[in-house]
Structures are given as structure tokens and as C-alpha cells.
Amino acid sequence: MKLVYVFDAYCGWSHGFSGTLREVTSRHPELPVEVVSGGLFTGRRRVPMSSFGFIQGANHQISEQTGARFGEAYERLADEGSFVMDSEGAARGVAALRRVAPERAAELATDLQTVFYVDGQSLSDAATYRQLARAAGLDAEAVVAAFEAPETRAEAEADFRRAAELGVSGFPTLLAVDGERVTTLACGHATADEVDRRLAAHTS
């Protein structure tokens, strides 16, 4: 059995779920975690942040429900409005980090969200991954090379297909996958205790 975490690094609710994910993975070190990028902002949804009038209101709700923090640098980015959230770029970053440190994929996914939602840095910029990799004690040049490699784009597209095959349409979604048996442990928001109860029911 394993956990499958389907998220989007540019999704505020995924940022809000980071604390729960960290707690769940710390409680269950025996469970491998597959991290899948969902592809929230692709195609016609790849537009400036100002096009999404709901962002600030949604972020306030996320903070109230989850305690997640949105940093001043991110708030300035959102207020200015011209930044384009590109989920393909973020998915390439997730794939690069996953390739260099697969056993730390869940931890690095939450770090990636901090980089955007607190520090206001682009997840489509190689320099972001160099900085994140150094802070995480990874080989920064290996991460950047993976981010820029042509095959990483294909990995990002494969993630989007994987999310669809799992039937995931909302982010974040945490699944327990045991062979052909798939149980939703969380969708949108849940506490670690709630996840534990659903996990216990799945394994009983």
C-alpha cells in the first residue's frame, strides 16, 4: 500500500494542506508517497493572476481553515496581478525534485509551495529550484539540469494523465492505493486525525 498525493503547486488549497501532509507522512513513515502534479493552470487557464478575482478571498478562507500563511512577497505578486501561474512549469519542477530525491518528494512538494505562497517566487524559473535544492541539501545543479531537460516536460504531462486516470478532479487529493483498491483520504481539506481515521478504515 502507498499514499498518492495529487496536488498543484499553484493551488492555494494544496498549500493549506501542506501541514496535514507533513503530519501524516511523519506518522506513517512506513508508507511510500507518490506525488503527482494535477495541472490546475494549463491551456486557457494559464492567464495573469488578475484574471482570477476569487484568489484573495479564497486565500483568506484557506488561512482561516488551515492556518496556512501567505507571505508579503506573495501578496505583492497577487496584488500586482500580472504574474502567470503555469502548472506545467511547476510540474516540471516537481518532476525534477522527484528525480533527484524520490524519497523526499512529499516534503519537497510542501517546500515548493512555501517558495511561491510565502516567498513569492516563480515556479517556472530554474533559479527557484537552484535555491530550493541548496536549502534542502540537494545537488542544485542536478535539480536544475533535470528541470531543464526535455524529457521532464513529458514527465509533467504524464503526471497530468495520471491524475486524470485516478479520477482526481480537485486539488489537493490524498489517496490510499492498495493494488486495485483506491480510497480517498482527503480532498480539499482534512486534518491528520481525519486522514488517520479514513486510513484505519481502509486497512481494517
C-alpha positions, 0 to 999 in steps of 0.5 A: 500500500502507498499514499498518492498525493495529487496536488498543484503547486499553484493551488492555494488549497494544496498549500493549506494542506501542506501541514496535514501532509507533513503530519501524516507522512511523519506518522506513517513513515512506513508508507511510500508517497507518490506525488503527482502534479494535477495541472490546475493552470494549463491551456486557457487557464494559464492567464495573469493572476488578475484574471482570477478575482476569487484568489484573495478571498479564497486565500483568506478562507484557506488561512482561516481553515488551515492556518496556512500563511501567505507571505508579503512577497506573495501578496505583492505578486497577487496584488500586482496581478500580472504574474502567470501561474503555469502548472506545467512549469511547476510540474516540471519542477516537481518532476525534477525534485522527484528525480533527484530525491524520490524519497523526499518528494512529499516534503519537497512538494510542501517546500515548493509551495512555501517558495511561491505562497510565502516567498513569492517566487516563480515556479517556472524559473530554474533559479527557484529550484537552484535555491530550493535544492541548496536549502534542502541539501540537494545537488542544485545543479542536478535539480536544475539540469533535470528541470531543464531537460526535455524529457521532464516536460513529458514527465509533467504531462504524464503526471497530468494523465495520471491524475486524470486516470485516478479520477482526481478532479480537485486539488489537493487529493490524498489517496490510499492505493492498495493494488486495485483498491483506491480510497480517498483520504482527503480532498480539499481539506482534512486534518491528520486525525481525519486522514488517520481515521479514513486510513484505519478504515481502509486497512481494517 
